């Protein structure tokens, strides 16, 4: 199983980025796909999640109204559209997959991508 995250970069506050996570190696139809972020010295935190089969979405309060998670079943890819970015969004973003209803819990995810760095300048 492989999750390949991409799309990170440097952007000014107020700008946008789109992260992608390409999944391969198994069928993820019963899985939840999640995005987490992590800054140095802090634990990995939940950002957003989507159920692969039905497309139900979940968001951390800090990103509601700014971020949108979506999936492309044909390409086995999950996207995270990040708008109105703030310096506080600066972090390494990880995608993850797991057969779990605990979509907010990083310990409930089975597979992880390598992370992509997002830097938001003020």
N, C-alpha and C positions, 0 to 999 in steps of 0.2 A: 504494500500500500504506500502510495506517495501523494503528498500534498505539496504543491509548488506554489508559493506565494510570490506575488510580484506587484509592481505599481507604486512602491514607495518613492519618496524623493523629498526635495526641499521646496517649500511653498510659503508664500507670505500669508500672514493672518488675513482671513476673509476669503482665501482661495479654496480651491477644490483639488481633490485627488481621487482616483478610483483604484482600489486594490482588487486584485483578482487572486483566486485560489483554484488551481486546476487539480482535480482529484483523479487518481487512477489506481488500478490494482484490484478493485473489487466493486461490487454494487453497493451504492450508498442509499438506496431507496428508503431504508428504515432508519437512516441516521439523521442526526441534527448536525448542521454545519455551523460552526461558531467562529467569531473573531474576538481575540483578546489582545490587550496591549500591555506592555511592561516598560517601566522606566528603571534606571539603575537604583538598586536598593529597595525596590518595592516589589510586591507580589504581582503576578500576572492577573490582570483584571478583565472582567467580562465587558465586551463592547456591544456585540449584536449576535443574533443567531437566527437560523431559519431551518425549518423542517424540510428535508429534501422532498418528501412525497407530496405534502400539501401546501408548502410555501408559507406556513404560519411564521410570523416574524416576532422577534423579541429584541428589546433595546435597553441599554443602560440609560438611566435618567439623564445622564450628562450629555448624551448624543441624540436624544429624541428630537425630531424635527430638523436635525442637521445631517444625519447619516441615514443611508438606506441600504439594506442588505437585500440581495436578489440572487436568483440561481438561474443557470442556463442548463437545463437537463440534457440537451443534445450535446453540449460540449463538456458536461460534467464539471462545470465551473461555477464558483460562487463569487459574487462581486460585493464590494463594499464601497458605495459612493459616499464620499465625505465632502460635505459642503460647509461653508462658513467656518473654516478651520481656525482654531485658536492655538496660541502657543502651548496651552495645557494639553493639547492633543499630541504633542511631540512624544514619540515612543516607538519601540519596535512592535509591530503588529504581527500577530500569529494567527493563522487559520487552523482550525481543529475539526475533527469529526468524531462522533461517538453515538452509539445506540442508546441514547439517554433522554429522559424527560427533565433531567436537572440541567437545563440548557445554560444556566448562569454559573455553574460550578466547574471550574477548570479541572478538577480531579475526576470528573465524570467523563471526560473526553478520552478517546482511545488513541487517536492518531493526531500528530501535529506536523505542521509545515515548519520551514526553517526560519521564518520571520522576515519582515521587510521593514526598513527604517523609514519613518515619517518624521520630518523636521518642519516645524512651523515657526517662521521667524516673525517677530513683532515689528 
